[in-house]
């Protein structure tokens, strides 16, 4: 409303006063939201503490130091080669067009690049975009229109997964009870 009037000294002082009032009310609103968030955080923290307090009476297995050492040790050529040999050689190729047999046949040539790729993934936490893509294909199961989906992933992606699974295999029996099962 002040801006719609003809500009003069009185209007400028009114505008300045109104700006200060607006800033004051905005500061009050911000303080109110800060108080509410602290209250809600405290309320939620109490319930989280209560839940975890109840969980402490249960014996939940956790990683022991020997497991941590196994999972964190540097990757080796042998570990990658073992994982590669555990994979089906004539499976469908991924987006790059190579199957496991290609990697096995040319292992001596590829092993340095494969190991650096596996190490890079575990050091950086991500694969290059073109390695992390898959095609989903629908394969007919029967004569009726009943399809089974399969994922065509690059061998490099499958290899990283297999190496990680092989490492986890030694730790999981100590973490998962015999009476636990998947559905």
Phi and psi restraints in degrees (value plus and minus 20) as a CYANA .aco file:
   2 UNK   PHI     -83.9   -43.9
   2 UNK   PSI     -57.3   -17.3
   3 UNK   PHI     -90.1   -50.1
   3 UNK   PSI     -41.6    -1.6
   4 UNK   PHI     -99.2   -59.2
   4 UNK   PSI     -36.2     3.8
   5 UNK   PHI    -102.9   -62.9
   5 UNK   PSI     144.7   184.7
   6 UNK   PHI     -87.0   -47.0
   6 UNK   PSI     109.7   149.7
   7 UNK   PHI     -83.7   -43.7
   7 UNK   PSI     110.7   150.7
   8 UNK   PHI    -174.6  -134.6
   8 UNK   PSI     159.8   199.8
   9 UNK   PHI     -81.9   -41.9
   9 UNK   PSI     -61.5   -21.5
  10 UNK   PHI     -84.1   -44.1
  10 UNK   PSI     -61.4   -21.4
  11 UNK   PHI     -84.9   -44.9
  11 UNK   PSI     -59.0   -19.0
  12 UNK   PHI     -82.8   -42.8
  12 UNK   PSI     -61.9   -21.9
  13 UNK   PHI     -88.8   -48.8
  13 UNK   PSI     -56.6   -16.6
  14 UNK   PHI     -83.2   -43.2
  14 UNK   PSI     -63.5   -23.5
  15 UNK   PHI     -82.6   -42.6
  15 UNK   PSI     -61.8   -21.8
  16 UNK   PHI     -83.1   -43.1
  16 UNK   PSI     -63.6   -23.6
  17 UNK   PHI     -83.1   -43.1
  17 UNK   PSI     -63.0   -23.0
  18 UNK   PHI     -86.3   -46.3
  18 UNK   PSI     -56.2   -16.2
  19 UNK   PHI     -82.9   -42.9
  19 UNK   PSI     -63.0   -23.0
  20 UNK   PHI     -82.9   -42.9
  20 UNK   PSI     -60.5   -20.5
  21 UNK   PHI     -83.7   -43.7
  21 UNK   PSI     -63.4   -23.4
  22 UNK   PHI     -81.1   -41.1
  22 UNK   PSI     -65.2   -25.2
  23 UNK   PHI     -80.6   -40.6
  23 UNK   PSI     -60.4   -20.4
  24 UNK   PHI     -81.4   -41.4
  24 UNK   PSI     -67.3   -27.3
  25 UNK   PHI     -87.1   -47.1
  25 UNK   PSI     -56.1   -16.1
  26 UNK   PHI     -85.4   -45.4
  26 UNK   PSI     -59.8   -19.8
  27 UNK   PHI     -83.9   -43.9
  27 UNK   PSI     -60.0   -20.0
  28 UNK   PHI     -83.5   -43.5
  28 UNK   PSI     -62.5   -22.5
  29 UNK   PHI     -84.4   -44.4
  29 UNK   PSI     -61.3   -21.3
  30 UNK   PHI     -82.5   -42.5
  30 UNK   PSI     -61.5   -21.5
  31 UNK   PHI     -84.2   -44.2
  31 UNK   PSI     -58.7   -18.7
  32 UNK   PHI     -82.3   -42.3
  32 UNK   PSI     -65.6   -25.6
  33 UNK   PHI     -86.3   -46.3
  33 UNK   PSI     -55.1   -15.1
  34 UNK   PHI     -84.1   -44.1
  34 UNK   PSI     -62.3   -22.3
  35 UNK   PHI     -83.5   -43.5
  35 UNK   PSI     -63.3   -23.3
  36 UNK   PHI     -81.8   -41.8
  36 UNK   PSI     -62.8   -22.8
  37 UNK   PHI     -86.0   -46.0
  37 UNK   PSI     -59.6   -19.6
  38 UNK   PHI     -84.1   -44.1
  38 UNK   PSI     -59.8   -19.8
  39 UNK   PHI     -83.4   -43.4
  39 UNK   PSI     -68.5   -28.5
  40 UNK   PHI     -85.6   -45.6
  40 UNK   PSI     -58.1   -18.1
  41 UNK   PHI     -83.4   -43.4
  41 UNK   PSI     -63.9   -23.9
  42 UNK   PHI     -83.5   -43.5
  42 UNK   PSI     -60.1   -20.1
  43 UNK   PHI     -85.1   -45.1
  43 UNK   PSI     -64.8   -24.8
  44 UNK   PHI     -89.0   -49.0
  44 UNK   PSI     -56.5   -16.5
  45 UNK   PHI     -83.4   -43.4
  45 UNK   PSI     -59.2   -19.2
  46 UNK   PHI     -82.4   -42.4
  46 UNK   PSI     -62.2   -22.2
  47 UNK   PHI     -89.9   -49.9
  47 UNK   PSI     -56.5   -16.5
  48 UNK   PHI     -85.1   -45.1
  48 UNK   PSI     -64.2   -24.2
  49 UNK   PHI     -80.4   -40.4
  49 UNK   PSI     -58.8   -18.8
  50 UNK   PHI     -85.0   -45.0
  50 UNK   PSI     -62.5   -22.5
  51 UNK   PHI     -84.1   -44.1
  51 UNK   PSI     -69.6   -29.6
  52 UNK   PHI     -88.0   -48.0
  52 UNK   PSI     -49.7    -9.7
  53 UNK   PHI     -82.8   -42.8
  53 UNK   PSI     -58.7   -18.7
  54 UNK   PHI     -89.2   -49.2
  54 UNK   PSI     -54.3   -14.3
  55 UNK   PHI     -90.9   -50.9
  55 UNK   PSI     -43.2    -3.2
  56 UNK   PHI     -84.6   -44.6
  56 UNK   PSI     -44.4    -4.4
  57 UNK   PHI     -95.6   -55.6
  57 UNK   PSI     -34.0     6.0
  58 UNK   PHI    -112.0   -72.0
  58 UNK   PSI     127.0   167.0
  59 UNK   PHI    -110.7   -70.7
  59 UNK   PSI      70.0   110.0
  60 UNK   PHI    -114.2   -74.2
  60 UNK   PSI     100.5   140.5
  61 UNK   PHI     -86.7   -46.7
  61 UNK   PSI     128.7   168.7
  62 UNK   PHI    -157.7  -117.7
  62 UNK   PSI     149.3   189.3
  63 UNK   PHI     -84.9   -44.9
  63 UNK   PSI     111.0   151.0
  64 UNK   PHI    -108.4   -68.4
  64 UNK   PSI     148.2   188.2
  65 UNK   PHI     -81.3   -41.3
  65 UNK   PSI     -56.7   -16.7
  66 UNK   PHI     -85.2   -45.2
  66 UNK   PSI     -53.7   -13.7
  67 UNK   PHI     -86.0   -46.0
  67 UNK   PSI     -64.4   -24.4
  68 UNK   PHI     -80.8   -40.8
  68 UNK   PSI     -61.7   -21.7
  69 UNK   PHI     -82.5   -42.5
  69 UNK   PSI     -61.9   -21.9
  70 UNK   PHI     -84.9   -44.9
  70 UNK   PSI     -64.8   -24.8
  71 UNK   PHI     -90.2   -50.2
  71 UNK   PSI     -47.7    -7.7
  72 UNK   PHI    -118.5   -78.5
  72 UNK   PSI     -22.2    17.8
  73 UNK   PHI     -87.7   -47.7
  73 UNK   PSI     133.7   173.7
  74 UNK   PHI     -83.8   -43.8
  74 UNK   PSI     127.5   167.5
  75 UNK   PHI     -98.1   -58.1
  75 UNK   PSI     128.7   168.7
  76 UNK   PHI    -143.3  -103.3
  76 UNK   PSI     144.3   184.3
  77 UNK   PHI     -79.9   -39.9
  77 UNK   PSI     -62.8   -22.8
  78 UNK   PHI     -81.6   -41.6
  78 UNK   PSI     -62.1   -22.1
  79 UNK   PHI     -82.3   -42.3
  79 UNK   PSI     -62.6   -22.6
  80 UNK   PHI     -87.4   -47.4
  80 UNK   PSI     -60.1   -20.1
  81 UNK   PHI     -86.8   -46.8
  81 UNK   PSI     -61.0   -21.0
  82 UNK   PHI     -81.2   -41.2
  82 UNK   PSI     -65.6   -25.6
  83 UNK   PHI     -82.0   -42.0
  83 UNK   PSI     -60.6   -20.6
  84 UNK   PHI     -83.8   -43.8
  84 UNK   PSI     -60.4   -20.4
  85 UNK   PHI     -92.1   -52.1
  85 UNK   PSI     -37.9     2.1
  86 UNK   PHI    -102.4   -62.4
  86 UNK   PSI     -30.8     9.2
  87 UNK   PHI    -109.4   -69.4
  87 UNK   PSI     133.6   173.6
  88 UNK   PHI     -87.1   -47.1
  88 UNK   PSI     107.1   147.1
  89 UNK   PHI     -91.0   -51.0
  89 UNK   PSI     -51.6   -11.6
  90 UNK   PHI    -129.5   -89.5
  90 UNK   PSI      10.2    50.2
  91 UNK   PHI     -88.8   -48.8
  91 UNK   PSI     148.6   188.6
  92 UNK   PHI     -83.5   -43.5
  92 UNK   PSI     119.6   159.6
  93 UNK   PHI     -91.5   -51.5
  93 UNK   PSI     138.8   178.8
  94 UNK   PHI    -106.5   -66.5
  94 UNK   PSI    -180.6  -140.6
  95 UNK   PHI     -85.2   -45.2
  95 UNK   PSI     -45.5    -5.5
  96 UNK   PHI     -99.7   -59.7
  96 UNK   PSI     -30.3     9.7
  97 UNK   PHI      68.1   108.1
  97 UNK   PSI     -20.3    19.7
  98 UNK   PHI    -122.4   -82.4
  98 UNK   PSI     120.5   160.5
  99 UNK   PHI    -128.1   -88.1
  99 UNK   PSI    -198.8  -158.8
 100 UNK   PHI     -84.1   -44.1
 100 UNK   PSI     -56.4   -16.4
 101 UNK   PHI     -78.7   -38.7
 101 UNK   PSI     -58.6   -18.6
 102 UNK   PHI     -80.2   -40.2
 102 UNK   PSI     -66.7   -26.7
 103 UNK   PHI     -83.1   -43.1
 103 UNK   PSI     -59.9   -19.9
 104 UNK   PHI     -87.1   -47.1
 104 UNK   PSI     -64.2   -24.2
 105 UNK   PHI     -82.9   -42.9
 105 UNK   PSI     -62.0   -22.0
 106 UNK   PHI    -126.6   -86.6
 106 UNK   PSI      10.3    50.3
 107 UNK   PHI     -77.2   -37.2
 107 UNK   PSI     -64.1   -24.1
 108 UNK   PHI     -80.8   -40.8
 108 UNK   PSI     -54.0   -14.0
 109 UNK   PHI     -98.9   -58.9
 109 UNK   PSI     -57.3   -17.3
 110 UNK   PHI    -110.7   -70.7
 110 UNK   PSI     -36.3     3.7
 111 UNK   PHI     -79.6   -39.6
 111 UNK   PSI     -57.5   -17.5
 112 UNK   PHI     -85.7   -45.7
 112 UNK   PSI     -63.0   -23.0
 113 UNK   PHI     -87.5   -47.5
 113 UNK   PSI     -59.5   -19.5
 114 UNK   PHI     -84.3   -44.3
 114 UNK   PSI     -66.0   -26.0
 115 UNK   PHI     -83.7   -43.7
 115 UNK   PSI     -61.2   -21.2
 116 UNK   PHI     -86.0   -46.0
 116 UNK   PSI     -53.8   -13.8
 117 UNK   PHI     -86.9   -46.9
 117 UNK   PSI     -64.1   -24.1
 118 UNK   PHI     -84.4   -44.4
 118 UNK   PSI     -65.3   -25.3
 119 UNK   PHI     -82.4   -42.4
 119 UNK   PSI     -61.6   -21.6
 120 UNK   PHI     -80.6   -40.6
 120 UNK   PSI     -62.1   -22.1
 121 UNK   PHI     -81.5   -41.5
 121 UNK   PSI     -66.7   -26.7
 122 UNK   PHI     -95.7   -55.7
 122 UNK   PSI     -43.4    -3.4
 123 UNK   PHI    -100.1   -60.1
 123 UNK   PSI     -63.9   -23.9
 124 UNK   PHI    -112.7   -72.7
 124 UNK   PSI     -45.4    -5.4
 125 UNK   PHI      68.1   108.1
 125 UNK   PSI     -11.9    28.1
 126 UNK   PHI    -170.4  -130.4
 126 UNK   PSI     135.8   175.8
 127 UNK   PHI    -121.3   -81.3
 127 UNK   PSI     138.5   178.5
 128 UNK   PHI     -80.8   -40.8
 128 UNK   PSI     130.1   170.1
 129 UNK   PHI     -76.1   -36.1
 129 UNK   PSI     -61.8   -21.8
 130 UNK   PHI     -90.1   -50.1
 130 UNK   PSI     -40.3    -0.3
 131 UNK   PHI    -104.6   -64.6
 131 UNK   PSI     -41.7    -1.7
 132 UNK   PHI    -116.3   -76.3
 132 UNK   PSI     -10.9    29.1
 133 UNK   PHI    -118.9   -78.9
 133 UNK   PSI     132.7   172.7
 134 UNK   PHI    -160.9  -120.9
 134 UNK   PSI     133.2   173.2
 135 UNK   PHI    -118.7   -78.7
 135 UNK   PSI     116.7   156.7
 136 UNK   PHI    -120.6   -80.6
 136 UNK   PSI     104.6   144.6
 137 UNK   PHI    -138.9   -98.9
 137 UNK   PSI     126.6   166.6
 138 UNK   PHI    -125.2   -85.2
 138 UNK   PSI     100.5   140.5
 139 UNK   PHI    -126.1   -86.1
 139 UNK   PSI     107.0   147.0
 140 UNK   PHI     -87.0   -47.0
 140 UNK   PSI     110.5   150.5
 141 UNK   PHI    -106.0   -66.0
 141 UNK   PSI     -60.7   -20.7
 142 UNK   PHI    -156.1  -116.1
 142 UNK   PSI    -196.0  -156.0
 143 UNK   PHI     -90.3   -50.3
 143 UNK   PSI     -48.1    -8.1
 144 UNK   PHI     -94.2   -54.2
 144 UNK   PSI     137.6   177.6
 145 UNK   PHI     -91.3   -51.3
 145 UNK   PSI      53.1    93.1
 146 UNK   PHI    -143.3  -103.3
 146 UNK   PSI      91.7   131.7
 147 UNK   PHI    -129.8   -89.8
 147 UNK   PSI     128.1   168.1
 148 UNK   PHI    -130.8   -90.8
 148 UNK   PSI     101.7   141.7
 149 UNK   PHI     -99.7   -59.7
 149 UNK   PSI     117.9   157.9
 150 UNK   PHI    -147.5  -107.5
 150 UNK   PSI     135.1   175.1
 151 UNK   PHI    -131.8   -91.8
 151 UNK   PSI     104.1   144.1
 152 UNK   PHI    -115.8   -75.8
 152 UNK   PSI      79.8   119.8
 153 UNK   PHI    -129.8   -89.8
 153 UNK   PSI     135.5   175.5
 154 UNK   PHI     -83.1   -43.1
 154 UNK   PSI     128.8   168.8
 155 UNK   PHI     -82.1   -42.1
 155 UNK   PSI     -55.4   -15.4
 156 UNK   PHI     -81.6   -41.6
 156 UNK   PSI     -60.1   -20.1
 157 UNK   PHI     -85.2   -45.2
 157 UNK   PSI     -64.9   -24.9
 158 UNK   PHI     -83.4   -43.4
 158 UNK   PSI     -56.4   -16.4
 159 UNK   PHI     -86.0   -46.0
 159 UNK   PSI     -64.7   -24.7
 160 UNK   PHI     -78.5   -38.5
 160 UNK   PSI     -63.8   -23.8
 161 UNK   PHI     -83.0   -43.0
 161 UNK   PSI     -63.1   -23.1
 162 UNK   PHI     -86.4   -46.4
 162 UNK   PSI     -62.1   -22.1
 163 UNK   PHI     -81.3   -41.3
 163 UNK   PSI     -64.3   -24.3
 164 UNK   PHI     -84.5   -44.5
 164 UNK   PSI     -62.7   -22.7
 165 UNK   PHI     -81.9   -41.9
 165 UNK   PSI     -61.3   -21.3
 166 UNK   PHI     -82.1   -42.1
 166 UNK   PSI     -56.8   -16.8
 167 UNK   PHI     -89.8   -49.8
 167 UNK   PSI     -58.7   -18.7
 168 UNK   PHI     -92.1   -52.1
 168 UNK   PSI     -45.6    -5.6
 169 UNK   PHI     -76.5   -36.5
 169 UNK   PSI     -55.4   -15.4
 170 UNK   PHI     -96.2   -56.2
 170 UNK   PSI     -42.8    -2.8
 171 UNK   PHI    -113.2   -73.2
 171 UNK   PSI     -51.9   -11.9
 172 UNK   PHI     -81.7   -41.7
 172 UNK   PSI     -58.1   -18.1
 173 UNK   PHI     -78.9   -38.9
 173 UNK   PSI     -48.3    -8.3
 174 UNK   PHI    -102.0   -62.0
 174 UNK   PSI     -36.4     3.6
 175 UNK   PHI    -122.6   -82.6
 175 UNK   PSI     -45.5    -5.5
 176 UNK   PHI    -129.1   -89.1
 176 UNK   PSI     105.4   145.4
 177 UNK   PHI     -89.4   -49.4
 177 UNK   PSI     131.2   171.2
 178 UNK   PHI     -80.3   -40.3
 178 UNK   PSI     -47.6    -7.6
 179 UNK   PHI    -104.9   -64.9
 179 UNK   PSI     -21.9    18.1
 180 UNK   PHI    -105.5   -65.5
 180 UNK   PSI     121.8   161.8
 181 UNK   PHI    -171.5  -131.5
 181 UNK   PSI     140.9   180.9
 182 UNK   PHI    -104.9   -64.9
 182 UNK   PSI     145.0   185.0
